[in-house]
């Protein structure tokens, strides 16, 4: 009986120690820094998506808007979950990383600036702005060249790039900052030539002249002049595969040097991930040995 009581007391002591340790670590993790950064992050994400949906209803009517206007995809959710995982891992093992308030505030500033640029683009374009690329010219679709479009021809993309990278700088997430920058840049690198192909079909030389006088708003992506010989009967029939092929071929012919830049970005990302992974494993091993 005494042996049973001994094991019972020992088990109770171990459980109480674990609970005390867990509560102490939890209170340490969710300090003022973590609470502020996470609240800023959640508010920025919620405001971004709700405002996108609301503006879509304002300019296109509720009947024409679907949940896709929230701009929430599976890949987007995975990216945000990955960013939060990185945040909590680094907060647990390297809490000092999250105390760089100058860096965090720069990220917050980028979030605000990116949001302003994107919303100005949507409001200025009005009904001409859609979340999907227009493949057919509609009567209300006009070429907007005033306001912020006078200087940037894709200000909504520019604003989203600044906003998305800013959210990770705000959290002091080095890996996610680099990953978001590479992935979002790569997405727009493929989307902009595809979109501008149709815009040149809609507005002809007017858009070509406009593209020469403005910047795309995304670093290293310039105006891509697609030869008229690329426009075939298949394109006008709506053969998007043919159109996409011509767009991508022209893009690689004019901007092949960007592939090298992209490869360098991915190489640096992989190196950072490996270094951080082995450093975290080392810290975990040392922590478990102390216990």
NUTORDREN-12757 format. One record per residue (C-alpha): x, y, z; chain; residue in one letter. Coordinates in nm, 4 decimals, padded with zeros to 6 digits. Example, Ala and Ser with C-alpha at 12.3 -4.5 7.8 and 13.67 -1.06 7.14 Angstrom:
<nodes>
node x 01.2300&y -00.4500&z 00.7800&kette A&rest A $
node x 01.3670&y -00.1060&z 00.7140&kette A&rest S $
</nodes>
This chain:
<nodes>
node x 00.0000&y 00.0000&z 00.0000&kette A&rest X $
node x 00.2861&y 00.2351&z 00.0847&kette A&rest X $
node x 00.4443&y 00.1649&z -00.2535&kette A&rest X $
node x 00.1205&y 00.2565&z -00.4305&kette A&rest X $
node x 00.0931&y 00.5777&z -00.2314&kette A&rest X $
node x 00.4533&y 00.6597&z -00.3123&kette A&rest X $
node x 00.3952&y 00.6228&z -00.6854&kette A&rest X $
node x 00.0717&y 00.8187&z -00.6582&kette A&rest X $
node x 00.2455&y 01.1068&z -00.4805&kette A&rest X $
node x 00.5308&y 01.0989&z -00.7282&kette A&rest X $
node x 00.2902&y 01.1047&z -01.0222&kette A&rest X $
node x 00.0972&y 01.3939&z -00.8690&kette A&rest X $
node x 00.4208&y 01.5854&z -00.8161&kette A&rest X $
node x 00.5331&y 01.5291&z -01.1762&kette A&rest X $
node x 00.1953&y 01.6356&z -01.3125&kette A&rest X $
node x 00.1918&y 01.9501&z -01.1038&kette A&rest X $
node x 00.5453&y 02.0287&z -01.2224&kette A&rest X $
node x 00.4429&y 01.9860&z -01.5849&kette A&rest X $
node x 00.1340&y 02.2039&z -01.5379&kette A&rest X $
node x 00.3347&y 02.4746&z -01.3617&kette A&rest X $
node x 00.6013&y 02.4642&z -01.6301&kette A&rest X $
node x 00.3434&y 02.4776&z -01.9097&kette A&rest X $
node x 00.1574&y 02.7692&z -01.7549&kette A&rest X $
node x 00.4838&y 02.9566&z -01.7041&kette A&rest X $
node x 00.5885&y 02.8976&z -02.0650&kette A&rest X $
node x 00.2445&y 02.9959&z -02.1915&kette A&rest X $
node x 00.2435&y 03.3206&z -01.9966&kette A&rest X $
node x 00.5955&y 03.3901&z -02.1187&kette A&rest X $
node x 00.5082&y 03.3168&z -02.4814&kette A&rest X $
node x 00.1915&y 03.5228&z -02.4839&kette A&rest X $
node x 00.3573&y 03.8331&z -02.3546&kette A&rest X $
node x 00.2729&y 04.1870&z -02.4572&kette A&rest X $
node x 00.4893&y 04.1480&z -02.7671&kette A&rest X $
node x 00.3144&y 03.8332&z -02.8909&kette A&rest X $
node x -00.0328&y 03.9662&z -02.8170&kette A&rest X $
node x 00.0286&y 04.2920&z -02.9989&kette A&rest X $
node x 00.1885&y 04.1330&z -03.3044&kette A&rest X $
node x -00.0761&y 03.8625&z -03.3383&kette A&rest X $
node x -00.3624&y 04.1092&z -03.2932&kette A&rest X $
node x -00.2112&y 04.3339&z -03.5591&kette A&rest X $
node x -00.1770&y 04.0360&z -03.7909&kette A&rest X $
node x -00.5341&y 03.9109&z -03.7425&kette A&rest X $
node x -00.6801&y 04.2596&z -03.7783&kette A&rest X $
node x -00.4814&y 04.3221&z -04.0979&kette A&rest X $
node x -00.5951&y 03.9922&z -04.2535&kette A&rest X $
node x -00.9611&y 04.0310&z -04.1543&kette A&rest X $
node x -00.9787&y 04.3926&z -04.2718&kette A&rest X $
node x -00.8096&y 04.3119&z -04.6027&kette A&rest X $
node x -01.0467&y 04.0327&z -04.7016&kette A&rest X $
node x -01.3659&y 04.1924&z -04.5711&kette A&rest X $
node x -01.2898&y 04.5210&z -04.7460&kette A&rest X $
node x -01.2164&y 04.3393&z -05.0734&kette A&rest X $
node x -01.5526&y 04.1679&z -05.0533&kette A&rest X $
node x -01.7361&y 04.4883&z -04.9587&kette A&rest X $
node x -01.5834&y 04.6905&z -05.2445&kette A&rest X $
node x -01.6683&y 04.4145&z -05.4912&kette A&rest X $
node x -02.0328&y 04.4395&z -05.3837&kette A&rest X $
node x -02.0274&y 04.8200&z -05.4098&kette A&rest X $
node x -01.8979&y 04.8264&z -05.7686&kette A&rest X $
node x -02.0465&y 04.5066&z -05.9136&kette A&rest X $
node x -02.3570&y 04.4396&z -05.7064&kette A&rest X $
node x -02.4248&y 04.1610&z -05.4612&kette A&rest X $
node x -02.5694&y 03.9316&z -05.7276&kette A&rest X $
node x -02.2412&y 03.9362&z -05.9220&kette A&rest X $
node x -02.0143&y 03.8701&z -05.6237&kette A&rest X $
node x -01.9248&y 03.5276&z -05.4844&kette A&rest X $
node x -01.7155&y 03.4091&z -05.1934&kette A&rest X $
node x -01.4174&y 03.4075&z -05.4309&kette A&rest X $
node x -01.4076&y 03.7840&z -05.3856&kette A&rest X $
node x -01.2774&y 03.7189&z -05.0343&kette A&rest X $
node x -00.9539&y 03.6080&z -05.2069&kette A&rest X $
node x -00.9061&y 03.3105&z -04.9753&kette A&rest X $
node x -00.7633&y 03.0031&z -05.1455&kette A&rest X $
node x -00.6223&y 02.6766&z -05.0122&kette A&rest X $
node x -00.2657&y 02.7838&z -05.0908&kette A&rest X $
node x -00.3235&y 03.1162&z -04.9165&kette A&rest X $
node x -00.4524&y 02.9426&z -04.6023&kette A&rest X $
node x -00.1537&y 02.7057&z -04.6016&kette A&rest X $
node x 00.0841&y 02.9997&z -04.6364&kette A&rest X $
node x -00.0726&y 03.1845&z -04.3441&kette A&rest X $
node x -00.0773&y 02.8705&z -04.1279&kette A&rest X $
node x 00.2891&y 02.8131&z -04.2115&kette A&rest X $
node x 00.3672&y 03.1715&z -04.1116&kette A&rest X $
node x 00.1931&y 03.1238&z -03.7751&kette A&rest X $
node x 00.3780&y 02.7953&z -03.7182&kette A&rest X $
node x 00.7080&y 02.9702&z -03.7797&kette A&rest X $
node x 00.6042&y 03.2516&z -03.5474&kette A&rest X $
node x 00.5185&y 03.0220&z -03.2546&kette A&rest X $
node x 00.8292&y 02.8051&z -03.3007&kette A&rest X $
node x 01.0567&y 03.1088&z -03.2994&kette A&rest X $
node x 00.8601&y 03.2662&z -03.0151&kette A&rest X $
node x 00.9126&y 02.9528&z -02.8068&kette A&rest X $
node x 01.2813&y 02.8880&z -02.8797&kette A&rest X $
node x 01.4051&y 03.2362&z -02.9739&kette A&rest X $
node x 01.1749&y 03.4908&z -02.8051&kette A&rest X $
node x 01.4327&y 03.7641&z -02.8516&kette A&rest X $
node x 01.3739&y 03.7523&z -03.2271&kette A&rest X $
node x 01.0270&y 03.8979&z -03.1810&kette A&rest X $
node x 01.1451&y 04.1952&z -02.9744&kette A&rest X $
node x 01.2861&y 04.3898&z -03.2690&kette A&rest X $
node x 01.0242&y 04.6623&z -03.2535&kette A&rest X $
node x 01.1831&y 04.8735&z -03.5259&kette A&rest X $
node x 01.1518&y 04.5819&z -03.7695&kette A&rest X $
node x 00.7982&y 04.5014&z -03.6532&kette A&rest X $
node x 00.6859&y 04.8620&z -03.6898&kette A&rest X $
node x 00.8356&y 04.8795&z -04.0397&kette A&rest X $
node x 00.6227&y 04.5777&z -04.1262&kette A&rest X $
node x 00.3143&y 04.7465&z -03.9808&kette A&rest X $
node x 00.3887&y 05.0559&z -04.1891&kette A&rest X $
node x 00.4190&y 04.8389&z -04.5018&kette A&rest X $
node x 00.0833&y 04.6743&z -04.4242&kette A&rest X $
node x -00.0872&y 05.0133&z -04.4013&kette A&rest X $
node x 00.0818&y 05.1502&z -04.7164&kette A&rest X $
node x 00.0062&y 04.8347&z -04.9139&kette A&rest X $
node x -00.3577&y 04.8451&z -04.8067&kette A&rest X $
node x -00.3901&y 05.2123&z -04.9049&kette A&rest X $
node x -00.2324&y 05.1558&z -05.2478&kette A&rest X $
node x -00.4556&y 04.8578&z -05.3245&kette A&rest X $
node x -00.7766&y 05.0228&z -05.2102&kette A&rest X $
node x -00.6941&y 05.3398&z -05.4056&kette A&rest X $
node x -00.6485&y 05.1217&z -05.7124&kette A&rest X $
node x -00.9850&y 04.9496&z -05.6633&kette A&rest X $
node x -01.1751&y 05.2725&z -05.5951&kette A&rest X $
node x -01.0129&y 05.4555&z -05.8880&kette A&rest X $
node x -01.0843&y 05.1741&z -06.1346&kette A&rest X $
node x -01.4402&y 05.1234&z -06.0099&kette A&rest X $
node x -01.6354&y 04.8776&z -06.2245&kette A&rest X $
node x -01.3309&y 04.8198&z -06.4434&kette A&rest X $
node x -01.1584&y 04.6437&z -06.1539&kette A&rest X $
node x -01.2222&y 04.2726&z -06.1102&kette A&rest X $
node x -01.0460&y 03.9964&z -05.9191&kette A&rest X $
node x -01.0411&y 03.7776&z -06.2296&kette A&rest X $
node x -00.8611&y 03.8560&z -06.5546&kette A&rest X $
node x -01.1032&y 03.9757&z -06.8213&kette A&rest X $
node x -01.0755&y 03.7647&z -07.1354&kette A&rest X $
node x -01.3495&y 03.9450&z -07.3254&kette A&rest X $
node x -01.4034&y 04.3170&z -07.3597&kette A&rest X $
node x -01.7152&y 04.4462&z -07.1864&kette A&rest X $
node x -01.8860&y 04.7768&z -07.2510&kette A&rest X $
node x -01.8106&y 04.9241&z -06.9072&kette A&rest X $
node x -01.4471&y 04.8119&z -06.9168&kette A&rest X $
node x -01.2354&y 05.1205&z -06.9868&kette A&rest X $
node x -00.8635&y 05.1858&z -06.9703&kette A&rest X $
node x -00.8008&y 05.3729&z -06.6447&kette A&rest X $
node x -00.4963&y 05.6008&z -06.6635&kette A&rest X $
node x -00.5716&y 05.8647&z -06.3997&kette A&rest X $
node x -00.5130&y 05.8764&z -06.0264&kette A&rest X $
node x -00.2661&y 05.6197&z -05.9037&kette A&rest X $
node x -00.2799&y 05.4488&z -06.2450&kette A&rest X $
node x -00.1015&y 05.7495&z -06.3895&kette A&rest X $
node x 00.2196&y 05.6225&z -06.2308&kette A&rest X $
node x 00.1602&y 05.2478&z -06.1791&kette A&rest X $
node x -00.0364&y 05.0334&z -06.4209&kette A&rest X $
node x -00.0862&y 04.7468&z -06.1722&kette A&rest X $
node x -00.1205&y 04.9291&z -05.8378&kette A&rest X $
node x -00.3435&y 04.6596&z -05.6865&kette A&rest X $
node x -00.0693&y 04.4016&z -05.7394&kette A&rest X $
node x 00.1913&y 04.6407&z -05.6018&kette A&rest X $
node x -00.0215&y 04.7029&z -05.2933&kette A&rest X $
node x -00.0776&y 04.3324&z -05.2311&kette A&rest X $
node x 00.2937&y 04.2547&z -05.2619&kette A&rest X $
node x 00.3795&y 04.5248&z -05.0079&kette A&rest X $
node x 00.0933&y 04.4161&z -04.7790&kette A&rest X $
node x 00.1726&y 04.0441&z -04.7836&kette A&rest X $
node x 00.5451&y 04.0876&z -04.7211&kette A&rest X $
node x 00.4692&y 04.3506&z -04.4566&kette A&rest X $
node x 00.2554&y 04.1072&z -04.2562&kette A&rest X $
node x 00.5562&y 03.8778&z -04.2136&kette A&rest X $
node x 00.8009&y 04.1576&z -04.1340&kette A&rest X $
node x 00.5483&y 04.2748&z -03.8750&kette A&rest X $
node x 00.5701&y 03.9280&z -03.7128&kette A&rest X $
node x 00.9517&y 03.9264&z -03.7427&kette A&rest X $
node x 00.9299&y 03.6033&z -03.9463&kette A&rest X $
node x 01.2519&y 03.5889&z -04.1544&kette A&rest X $
node x 01.1689&y 03.2680&z -04.3413&kette A&rest X $
node x 00.8094&y 03.3611&z -04.4221&kette A&rest X $
node x 00.9157&y 03.7118&z -04.5266&kette A&rest X $
node x 01.1497&y 03.5691&z -04.7878&kette A&rest X $
node x 00.9044&y 03.2961&z -04.8909&kette A&rest X $
node x 00.6111&y 03.5381&z -04.9292&kette A&rest X $
node x 00.8238&y 03.7793&z -05.1335&kette A&rest X $
node x 00.9382&y 03.5046&z -05.3723&kette A&rest X $
node x 00.6012&y 03.3336&z -05.4099&kette A&rest X $
node x 00.3962&y 03.6527&z -05.4579&kette A&rest X $
node x 00.6516&y 03.7980&z -05.6980&kette A&rest X $
node x 00.6543&y 03.4744&z -05.8985&kette A&rest X $
node x 00.2731&y 03.4735&z -05.9106&kette A&rest X $
node x 00.2586&y 03.8256&z -06.0535&kette A&rest X $
node x 00.5479&y 03.7510&z -06.2878&kette A&rest X $
node x 00.3215&y 03.4964&z -06.4575&kette A&rest X $
node x -00.0074&y 03.6832&z -06.4186&kette A&rest X $
node x 00.0960&y 04.0269&z -06.5498&kette A&rest X $
node x 00.2069&y 03.9133&z -06.9006&kette A&rest X $
node x -00.1088&y 03.7052&z -06.9315&kette A&rest X $
node x -00.3315&y 03.9973&z -06.8301&kette A&rest X $
node x -00.1491&y 04.2496&z -07.0437&kette A&rest X $
node x -00.1937&y 04.0282&z -07.3477&kette A&rest X $
node x -00.5706&y 04.0747&z -07.3263&kette A&rest X $
node x -00.5407&y 04.4431&z -07.2423&kette A&rest X $
node x -00.3466&y 04.4961&z -07.5641&kette A&rest X $
node x -00.6221&y 04.3201&z -07.7540&kette A&rest X $
node x -00.8853&y 04.5422&z -07.5904&kette A&rest X $
node x -00.7122&y 04.8808&z -07.6213&kette A&rest X $
node x -00.4428&y 04.8266&z -07.8853&kette A&rest X $
node x -00.1779&y 05.0966&z -07.9299&kette A&rest X $
node x -00.3356&y 05.3055&z -07.6535&kette A&rest X $
node x -00.2378&y 05.0449&z -07.3962&kette A&rest X $
node x 00.1054&y 04.9905&z -07.5508&kette A&rest X $
node x 00.1830&y 05.3603&z -07.5175&kette A&rest X $
node x 00.0476&y 05.3611&z -07.1625&kette A&rest X $
node x 00.2617&y 05.0574&z -07.0715&kette A&rest X $
node x 00.5753&y 05.2299&z -07.2008&kette A&rest X $
node x 00.5154&y 05.5343&z -06.9825&kette A&rest X $
node x 00.4384&y 05.3532&z -06.6540&kette A&rest X $
node x 00.5923&y 05.0938&z -06.4295&kette A&rest X $
node x 00.4223&y 04.7641&z -06.3538&kette A&rest X $
node x 00.4537&y 04.8253&z -05.9801&kette A&rest X $
node x 00.6306&y 04.4908&z -05.9287&kette A&rest X $
node x 01.0129&y 04.4982&z -05.9152&kette A&rest X $
node x 01.1974&y 04.3533&z -06.2170&kette A&rest X $
node x 00.8800&y 04.3131&z -06.4241&kette A&rest X $
node x 00.8704&y 04.5584&z -06.7122&kette A&rest X $
node x 00.6336&y 04.6135&z -07.0013&kette A&rest X $
node x 00.6257&y 04.3044&z -07.2216&kette A&rest X $
node x 00.5549&y 04.3818&z -07.5850&kette A&rest X $
node x 00.3962&y 04.0792&z -07.7463&kette A&rest X $
node x 00.4293&y 04.0615&z -08.1215&kette A&rest X $
node x 00.1124&y 04.0980&z -08.3272&kette A&rest X $
node x 00.2115&y 03.7789&z -08.5082&kette A&rest X $
node x 00.1370&y 03.5902&z -08.1881&kette A&rest X $
node x -00.2295&y 03.6774&z -08.2193&kette A&rest X $
node x -00.3845&y 03.3832&z -08.3974&kette A&rest X $
node x -00.7330&y 03.2699&z -08.4807&kette A&rest X $
node x -00.7119&y 03.0264&z -08.1885&kette A&rest X $
node x -00.6664&y 03.3166&z -07.9456&kette A&rest X $
node x -00.9729&y 03.5010&z -08.0710&kette A&rest X $
node x -01.1695&y 03.1776&z -08.0439&kette A&rest X $
node x -01.0813&y 03.1779&z -07.6763&kette A&rest X $
node x -00.8095&y 02.9142&z -07.6825&kette A&rest X $
node x -00.6529&y 03.0161&z -07.3536&kette A&rest X $
node x -00.3860&y 02.7503&z -07.3727&kette A&rest X $
node x -00.2518&y 02.8973&z -07.6974&kette A&rest X $
node x -00.2741&y 03.2476&z -07.5542&kette A&rest X $
node x -00.0921&y 03.1462&z -07.2371&kette A&rest X $
node x 00.1795&y 02.9792&z -07.4432&kette A&rest X $
node x 00.2409&y 03.2936&z -07.6450&kette A&rest X $
node x 00.2451&y 03.5095&z -07.3322&kette A&rest X $
node x 00.4925&y 03.2882&z -07.1503&kette A&rest X $
node x 00.7129&y 03.2462&z -07.4566&kette A&rest X $
node x 00.7316&y 03.6212&z -07.5057&kette A&rest X $
node x 00.7969&y 03.6738&z -07.1381&kette A&rest X $
node x 01.0929&y 03.4353&z -07.1329&kette A&rest X $
node x 01.2329&y 03.5823&z -07.4555&kette A&rest X $
node x 01.2317&y 03.9368&z -07.3176&kette A&rest X $
node x 01.3015&y 03.8712&z -06.9486&kette A&rest X $
node x 01.5005&y 03.5474&z -06.9293&kette A&rest X $
node x 01.7465&y 03.7030&z -06.6846&kette A&rest X $
node x 01.4716&y 03.7045&z -06.4222&kette A&rest X $
node x 01.4853&y 03.3238&z -06.4080&kette A&rest X $
node x 01.8367&y 03.3494&z -06.2671&kette A&rest X $
node x 01.7192&y 03.5981&z -06.0052&kette A&rest X $
node x 01.4319&y 03.3714&z -05.9080&kette A&rest X $
node x 01.6653&y 03.0718&z -05.8768&kette A&rest X $
node x 01.8895&y 03.2727&z -05.6461&kette A&rest X $
node x 01.5892&y 03.3641&z -05.4281&kette A&rest X $
node x 01.4877&y 03.0009&z -05.3924&kette A&rest X $
node x 01.8458&y 02.8931&z -05.3180&kette A&rest X $
node x 01.8764&y 03.1495&z -05.0400&kette A&rest X $
node x 01.5387&y 03.0423&z -04.9015&kette A&rest X $
node x 01.6429&y 02.6774&z -04.8873&kette A&rest X $
node x 01.9695&y 02.7684&z -04.7135&kette A&rest X $
node x 01.7827&y 02.9748&z -04.4530&kette A&rest X $
node x 01.5359&y 02.6935&z -04.3893&kette A&rest X $
node x 01.8103&y 02.4338&z -04.3419&kette A&rest X $
node x 02.0087&y 02.6563&z -04.1073&kette A&rest X $
node x 01.7045&y 02.7408&z -03.8958&kette A&rest X $
node x 01.5928&y 02.3765&z -03.8905&kette A&rest X $
node x 01.9219&y 02.2455&z -03.7560&kette A&rest X $
node x 01.9459&y 02.5328&z -03.5091&kette A&rest X $
node x 01.5978&y 02.4536&z -03.3754&kette A&rest X $
node x 01.6862&y 02.0837&z -03.3464&kette A&rest X $
node x 01.9977&y 02.1753&z -03.1520&kette A&rest X $
node x 01.8026&y 02.3985&z -02.9140&kette A&rest X $
node x 01.5409&y 02.1283&z -02.8610&kette A&rest X $
node x 01.8102&y 01.8718&z -02.7824&kette A&rest X $
node x 01.9777&y 02.1016&z -02.5302&kette A&rest X $
node x 01.6410&y 02.1863&z -02.3741&kette A&rest X $
node x 01.5433&y 01.8192&z -02.3357&kette A&rest X $
node x 01.8821&y 01.7308&z -02.1861&kette A&rest X $
node x 01.8326&y 01.9957&z -01.9170&kette A&rest X $
node x 01.5010&y 01.8412&z -01.8202&kette A&rest X $
</nodes>
